[in-house]
Amino acid sequence: MTITIYDVPGQTGKSFIPLCVRVKAVLNYKGIPYNTVWVEYPEIAATMRKIGAAPTSTKPDGSPHYTVPVISDPDHPSEDGSPTVISDSWKIVEYLEETYPSSGVVFPTGTKSLQFLFQQHLSKALISVIIPAYIFKMFQNLQDGSKEYFRQTRETFFNKKLEELHPEGSEEWKEAWKSVEKGFADLALVLDKNGEDSHCVLEGTITYADFILASFLDIIATFTPEKWEEEIKLWDNGRWAIAMGKCLPYFEKA
């Protein structure tokens, strides 16, 4: 038996949600076999309730909010004999590290809190800044079964039409990318403390933090390949292209 991971299908033939990309990379890095169950956005809540997955947050109205990724592990059943089901990407990786410790360590001793801090920083300083510029591109990549739900929920959240969120080439788009370039430059200064020839977040070895970073870079490479090839790969002496290259062997292939 193998682990099942629940993910949202896109038109690219591979995962495109960064949280799912990074969990699958960890599974591949550890050599853990898995299969993907593709779930359209409107079906996530019902599917997660059916398999006994915990919600990952609470909606403004107080109702539970279910997200992907979620994994189901039949090889390590819970007390009632059913598969162990874990929600939330960080908790999933913690579970994988504890349950499958013999290969592909992603939380070296004493680094978990530092890696969690890195995840929080990346989310606030970079991902939250640029995601509005990619919302419409992500919408276009969805299968038809998810598009209406995605549009309705995201337009309610942002209070704008998807097409109006940082249109490519607009001043909003340009300002967002200026902020991202500065954020990457600041991050490079920090990572250089490991030594200029070290291209891992933690010196000398791939950890979960590297997959977090690479899953963000993957959005850029997937949805704006020209910008990735012509600009971002060259930023900071090519550091981000090298960082991405170290993780690519463990990414899901289309």
Backbone hydrogen bonds in HBPLUS format (Angstrom, degrees):
<---DONOR---> <-ACCEPTOR-->    atom                        ^
c    i                          cat <-CA-CA->   ^        H-A-AA   ^      H-
h    n   atom  resd res      DA  || num        DHA   H-A  angle D-A-AA Bond
n    s   type  num  typ     dist DA aas  dist angle  dist       angle   num
A0003-ILE N   A0033-PRO O   3.38 MM  30  6.58 151.8  2.47 147.6 140.1     1
A0035-ASN N   A0003-ILE O   2.88 MM  32  6.43 147.3  1.99 156.7 167.5     2
A0004-THR N   A0072-SER O   2.93 MM  68  5.11 165.5  1.95 148.9 153.6     3
A0072-SER N   A0004-THR O   2.81 MM  68  5.11 147.5  1.92 146.6 155.5     4
A0005-ILE N   A0035-ASN O   2.93 MM  30  6.31 161.0  1.97 161.0 167.0     5
A0037-VAL N   A0005-ILE O   2.94 MM  32  6.17 161.8  1.97 149.0 154.0     6
A0006-TYR N   A0070-VAL O   2.84 MM  64  5.29 163.6  1.87 159.6 165.1     7
A0007-ASP N   A0037-VAL O   3.10 MM  30  6.34 159.0  2.14 152.6 156.1     8
A0039-VAL N   A0007-ASP O   2.72 MM  32  5.93 160.0  1.76 160.7 167.8     9
A0011-GLN N   A0141-ASN O   2.67 MM 130  5.22 135.4  1.86 148.0 162.6    10
A0020-CYS N   A0017-ILE O   2.91 MM   3  5.41 126.9  2.20 115.7 129.4    11
A0021-VAL N   A0017-ILE O   2.92 MM   4  6.13 160.9  1.96 156.9 163.0    12
A0022-ARG N   A0018-PRO O   3.00 MM   4  6.16 163.2  2.03 153.5 155.8    13
A0023-VAL N   A0019-LEU O   3.37 MM   4  6.45 152.4  2.45 132.7 139.5    14
A0024-LYS N   A0020-CYS O   3.01 MM   4  6.18 166.9  2.03 155.4 158.7    15
A0025-ALA N   A0021-VAL O   3.01 MM   4  6.19 146.2  2.12 140.3 150.2    16
A0026-VAL N   A0022-ARG O   3.08 MM   4  6.34 149.8  2.17 140.9 147.8    17
A0027-LEU N   A0023-VAL O   3.01 MM   4  6.35 159.1  2.05 149.7 155.3    18
A0028-ASN N   A0024-LYS O   2.92 MM   4  6.17 159.9  1.96 149.0 154.1    19
A0029-TYR N   A0025-ALA O   2.81 MM   4  5.98 155.7  1.86 146.6 154.2    20
A0030-LYS N   A0026-VAL O   2.90 MM   4  6.06 152.6  1.98 150.5 156.8    21
A0031-GLY N   A0027-LEU O   3.00 MM   4  6.05 112.4  2.48 131.3 148.0    22
A0032-ILE N   A0027-LEU O   2.91 MM   5  5.16 160.7  1.94 156.8 155.8    23
A0031-GLY N   A0028-ASN O   3.03 MM   3  4.87 144.2  2.17  94.3 105.4    24
A0043-GLU N   A0040-GLU O   2.87 MM   3  5.45 147.1  1.98 120.2 130.6    25
A0044-ILE N   A0041-TYR O   3.20 MM   3  5.44 166.1  2.22 112.8 117.1    26
A0047-THR N   A0043-GLU O   2.99 MM   4  6.02 160.9  2.03 154.7 160.9    27
A0048-MET N   A0044-ILE O   2.85 MM   4  6.00 163.6  1.88 160.9 165.2    28
A0049-ARG N   A0045-ALA O   2.97 MM   4  6.17 159.6  2.01 151.6 157.3    29
A0050-LYS N   A0046-ALA O   3.02 MM   4  6.12 151.6  2.10 141.3 149.2    30
A0051-ILE N   A0047-THR O   3.16 MM   4  6.46 148.3  2.27 146.4 153.2    31
A0052-GLY N   A0048-MET O   3.04 MM   4  6.05 114.6  2.49 136.5 152.1    32
A0053-ALA N   A0048-MET O   2.83 MM   5  4.99 158.1  1.87 153.5 151.4    33
A0052-GLY N   A0049-ARG O   3.24 MM   3  5.04 148.5  2.34  94.7 103.9    34
A0056-THR N   A0065-HIS O   2.89 MM   9  6.06 143.4  2.03 160.9 168.7    35
A0065-HIS N   A0057-SER O   2.86 MM   8  5.16 157.7  1.91 147.6 140.5    36
A0059-LYS N   A0063-SER O   2.77 MM   4  5.34 168.5  1.78 171.7 170.5    37
A0062-GLY N   A0059-LYS O   2.79 MM   3  5.24 162.0  1.82 121.9 126.0    38
A0071-ILE N   A0086-ILE O   3.01 MM  15  5.44 159.9  2.05 152.6 157.7    39
A0086-ILE N   A0071-ILE O   2.99 MM  15  5.44 155.2  2.05 146.8 154.8    40
A0073-ASP N   A0084-THR O   2.78 MM  11  5.09 162.4  1.81 148.2 154.2    41
A0084-THR N   A0073-ASP O   3.13 MM  11  5.09 150.8  2.22 137.1 128.5    42
A0078-SER N   A0082-SER O   2.75 MM   4  5.61 161.4  1.78 173.2 174.1    43
A0081-GLY N   A0078-SER O   2.94 MM   3  5.35 162.4  1.97 118.8 122.7    44
A0092-ILE N   A0088-ASP O   2.85 MM   4  6.07 150.4  1.93 155.7 165.7    45
A0093-VAL N   A0089-SER O   3.04 MM   4  6.29 161.7  2.07 151.1 154.4    46
A0094-GLU N   A0090-TRP O   2.97 MM   4  6.26 157.0  2.02 149.9 156.9    47
A0095-TYR N   A0091-LYS O   2.92 MM   4  6.11 157.2  1.97 143.4 149.6    48
A0096-LEU N   A0092-ILE O   2.88 MM   4  6.20 160.9  1.91 153.1 158.2    49
A0097-GLU N   A0093-VAL O   2.92 MM   4  6.06 157.2  1.97 148.7 154.7    50
A0098-GLU N   A0094-GLU O   3.01 MM   4  6.22 154.5  2.07 148.4 155.0    51
A0099-THR N   A0095-TYR O   2.81 MM   4  5.88 156.2  1.87 154.4 161.5    52
A0100-TYR N   A0096-LEU O   2.83 MM   4  5.46 151.1  1.91 139.3 146.3    53
A0208-TYR N   A0106-VAL O   3.12 MM 102  4.93 165.9  2.14 129.2 125.2    54
A0111-THR N   A0108-PRO O   3.02 MM   3  5.72 147.9  2.13 154.7 151.7    55
A0115-GLN N   A0111-THR O   2.90 MM   4  6.11 158.6  1.94 158.9 165.3    56
A0116-PHE N   A0112-LYS O   2.88 MM   4  6.15 151.2  1.96 149.6 158.1    57
A0117-LEU N   A0113-SER O   2.97 MM   4  6.20 155.5  2.03 144.5 150.9    58
A0118-PHE N   A0114-LEU O   2.93 MM   4  6.23 150.6  2.02 143.6 152.0    59
A0119-GLN N   A0115-GLN O   2.93 MM   4  6.21 155.5  1.99 146.4 152.3    60
A0120-GLN N   A0116-PHE O   2.98 MM   4  6.30 160.2  2.02 151.2 155.9    61
A0121-HIS N   A0117-LEU O   2.91 MM   4  6.13 159.3  1.96 150.3 156.2    62
A0122-LEU N   A0118-PHE O   2.90 MM   4  6.08 169.2  1.91 155.5 158.2    63
A0123-SER N   A0119-GLN O   3.02 MM   4  6.14 158.0  2.07 146.7 152.9    64
A0124-LYS N   A0120-GLN O   3.10 MM   4  6.29 160.4  2.14 147.9 152.3    65
A0125-ALA N   A0121-HIS O   2.79 MM   4  5.76 170.6  1.79 161.8 165.1    66
A0126-LEU N   A0122-LEU O   3.03 MM   4  5.41 152.6  2.11 133.1 139.6    67
A0127-ILE N   A0122-LEU O   3.00 MM   5  6.30 166.4  2.02 156.2 159.7    68
A0128-SER N   A0123-SER O   2.87 MM   5  5.82 153.9  1.94 154.2 159.3    69
A0129-VAL N   A0126-LEU O   3.15 MM   3  5.28 129.2  2.42  98.7 112.3    70
A0130-ILE N   A0126-LEU O   3.16 MM   4  6.42 154.5  2.23 155.9 161.7    71
A0131-ILE N   A0127-ILE O   2.93 MM   4  5.79 153.2  2.00 158.9 164.3    72
A0133-ALA N   A0130-ILE O   2.89 MM   3  5.47 136.2  2.09 116.8 128.6    73
A0134-TYR N   A0131-ILE O   2.78 MM   3  5.11 151.6  1.85 113.8 123.5    74
A0135-ILE N   A0131-ILE O   3.07 MM   4  6.21 119.2  2.46 152.8 169.2    75
A0138-MET N   A0134-TYR O   2.83 MM   4  6.05 155.6  1.88 157.8 164.8    76
A0139-PHE N   A0135-ILE O   2.91 MM   4  6.17 153.0  1.99 146.6 154.4    77
A0140-GLN N   A0136-PHE O   2.96 MM   4  6.23 157.2  2.01 146.7 151.9    78
A0141-ASN N   A0137-LYS O   3.15 MM   4  6.35 135.6  2.35 136.3 147.6    79
A0141-ASN N   A0138-MET O   3.13 MM   3  5.06 128.9  2.40  93.5 107.2    80
A0142-LEU N   A0139-PHE O   3.13 MM   3  5.37 154.2  2.20 106.6 114.3    81
A0146-SER N   A0143-GLN O   3.06 MM   3  5.80 166.5  2.08 123.5 127.7    82
A0150-PHE N   A0146-SER O   2.93 MM   4  6.00 166.5  1.95 161.6 166.1    83
A0151-ARG N   A0147-LYS O   2.88 MM   4  6.02 168.1  1.90 156.1 159.2    84
A0152-GLN N   A0148-GLU O   3.01 MM   4  6.15 170.1  2.02 150.7 153.6    85
A0153-THR N   A0149-TYR O   2.99 MM   4  6.12 173.4  1.99 156.5 158.3    86
A0154-ARG N   A0150-PHE O   2.99 MM   4  5.95 164.3  2.02 150.3 155.3    87
A0155-GLU N   A0151-ARG O   2.90 MM   4  5.82 159.9  1.94 149.7 155.8    88
A0156-THR N   A0152-GLN O   3.10 MM   4  6.13 147.5  2.21 138.2 146.7    89
A0157-PHE N   A0153-THR O   3.07 MM   4  6.25 153.3  2.14 138.9 146.1    90
A0158-PHE N   A0154-ARG O   2.89 MM   4  6.07 171.6  1.90 156.5 157.8    91
A0159-ASN N   A0155-GLU O   2.75 MM   4  5.23 126.3  2.04 128.5 141.5    92
A0164-GLU N   A0161-LYS O   2.90 MM   3  5.26 149.6  1.99 110.0 119.7    93
A0165-LEU N   A0162-LEU O   3.16 MM   3  5.44 165.9  2.18 111.7 116.1    94
A0170-SER N   A0167-PRO O   2.92 MM   3  5.50 163.2  1.95 142.8 144.6    95
A0174-LYS N   A0170-SER O   2.96 MM   4  6.30 161.6  2.00 152.3 156.9    96
A0175-GLU N   A0171-GLU O   2.87 MM   4  6.05 162.3  1.90 152.2 156.8    97
A0176-ALA N   A0172-GLU O   2.94 MM   4  6.08 156.8  1.99 146.6 153.2    98
A0177-TRP N   A0173-TRP O   3.07 MM   4  6.34 156.9  2.13 147.7 153.5    99
A0178-LYS N   A0174-LYS O   2.97 MM   4  6.25 144.7  2.10 143.9 154.0   100
A0179-SER N   A0175-GLU O   3.05 MM   4  6.31 157.6  2.10 148.8 153.8   101
A0180-VAL N   A0176-ALA O   2.96 MM   4  6.26 152.2  2.04 144.8 153.1   102
A0181-GLU N   A0177-TRP O   2.87 MM   4  6.01 161.1  1.91 146.0 150.8   103
A0182-LYS N   A0178-LYS O   3.05 MM   4  6.27 160.0  2.09 146.3 151.5   104
A0183-GLY N   A0179-SER O   2.86 MM   4  6.06 153.1  1.93 143.0 151.5   105
A0184-PHE N   A0180-VAL O   2.88 MM   4  6.15 155.3  1.94 153.0 158.6   106
A0185-ALA N   A0181-GLU O   2.97 MM   4  6.20 155.4  2.04 144.1 151.3   107
A0186-ASP N   A0182-LYS O   2.88 MM   4  6.12 158.3  1.92 152.8 158.2   108
A0187-LEU N   A0183-GLY O   2.97 MM   4  6.15 154.0  2.03 141.7 149.3   109
A0188-ALA N   A0184-PHE O   2.83 MM   4  6.06 152.2  1.90 148.6 156.2   110
A0189-LEU N   A0185-ALA O   3.15 MM   4  6.46 150.3  2.25 143.8 150.3   111
A0190-VAL N   A0186-ASP O   3.29 MM   4  6.66 148.6  2.40 142.2 149.9   112
A0190-VAL N   A0187-LEU O   3.10 MM   3  5.15 120.0  2.48  95.6 110.3   113
A0191-LEU N   A0187-LEU O   2.91 MM   4  6.23 166.9  1.93 157.8 161.0   114
A0192-ASP N   A0188-ALA O   2.85 MM   4  5.92 138.9  2.02 145.1 155.6   115
A0193-LYS N   A0190-VAL O   3.06 MM   3  5.71 160.1  2.10 114.1 120.4   116
A0194-ASN N   A0191-LEU O   2.98 MM   3  5.73 164.2  2.01 119.0 123.9   117
A0195-GLY N   A0192-ASP O   2.82 MM   3  5.10 156.3  1.88 109.7 117.8   118
A0198-SER N   A0195-GLY O   2.98 MM   3  5.40 165.6  2.00 118.0 122.5   119
A0210-ASP N   A0207-THR O   3.05 MM   3  5.52 134.9  2.26 108.7 119.5   120
A0211-PHE N   A0208-TYR O   2.99 MM   3  5.16 118.6  2.38 100.8 116.0   121
A0212-ILE N   A0208-TYR O   2.93 MM   4  6.28 147.9  2.03 152.6 162.8   122
A0213-LEU N   A0209-ALA O   3.05 MM   4  6.30 164.9  2.08 148.2 151.0   123
A0214-ALA N   A0210-ASP O   2.86 MM   4  6.04 165.1  1.88 147.9 152.8   124
A0215-SER N   A0211-PHE O   2.91 MM   4  5.89 146.1  2.03 137.9 145.9   125
A0216-PHE N   A0213-LEU O   3.12 MM   3  5.34 131.2  2.37 101.8 114.3   126
A0217-LEU N   A0213-LEU O   3.06 MM   4  6.44 160.5  2.10 151.4 157.1   127
A0218-ASP N   A0214-ALA O   2.83 MM   4  5.97 139.8  1.99 140.8 152.1   128
A0219-ILE N   A0216-PHE O   3.13 MM   3  5.43 132.9  2.36 103.5 114.6   129
A0221-ALA N   A0217-LEU O   2.96 MM   4  6.28 165.9  1.98 155.3 158.9   130
A0222-THR N   A0218-ASP O   2.85 MM   4  5.85 151.1  1.93 144.6 152.2   131
A0223-PHE N   A0219-ILE O   2.95 MM   4  6.00 172.2  1.96 156.0 157.9   132
A0224-THR N   A0220-ILE O   2.87 MM   4  5.37 150.2  1.96 141.1 148.3   133
A0228-TRP N   A0224-THR O   3.05 MM   4  6.34 157.8  2.10 154.9 162.0   134
A0229-GLU N   A0225-PRO O   2.90 MM   4  6.05 165.8  1.92 149.9 153.2   135
A0230-GLU N   A0226-GLU O   2.83 MM   4  5.80 165.0  1.85 151.3 156.1   136
A0231-GLU N   A0227-LYS O   2.92 MM   4  5.38 144.5  2.05 134.3 141.6   137
A0232-ILE N   A0227-LYS O   3.11 MM   5  6.48 152.9  2.19 149.1 154.9   138
A0233-LYS N   A0228-TRP O   2.99 MM   5  5.76 152.5  2.07 155.8 157.4   139
A0234-LEU N   A0231-GLU O   2.85 MM   3  5.45 146.7  1.96 116.0 126.5   140
A0235-TRP N   A0232-ILE O   3.14 MM   3  5.11 145.4  2.26  99.2 109.0   141
A0238-GLY N   A0235-TRP O   2.95 MM   3  5.50 131.3  2.19 113.0 125.8   142
A0239-ARG N   A0236-ASP O   3.13 MM   3  5.66 156.9  2.19 113.2 120.1   143
A0242-ILE N   A0238-GLY O   3.20 MM   4  6.47 158.6  2.25 154.5 160.4   144
A0243-ALA N   A0239-ARG O   2.90 MM   4  6.16 157.7  1.95 148.6 155.4   145
A0244-MET N   A0240-TRP O   2.94 MM   4  6.02 156.8  1.99 140.1 146.2   146
A0245-GLY N   A0241-ALA O   2.91 MM   4  6.06 155.0  1.97 141.0 148.5   147
A0246-LYS N   A0242-ILE O   3.05 MM   4  6.34 144.8  2.18 149.0 156.6   148
A0247-CYS N   A0244-MET O   3.05 MM   3  5.40 134.3  2.26 105.6 117.7   149
A0248-LEU N   A0244-MET O   2.95 MM   4  6.08 142.0  2.10 154.1 166.1   150
A0250-TYR N   A0247-CYS O   2.89 MM   3  5.70 159.3  1.93 129.2 135.7   151
A0251-PHE N   A0248-LEU O   2.99 MM   3  5.08 163.9  2.02 111.0 116.3   152
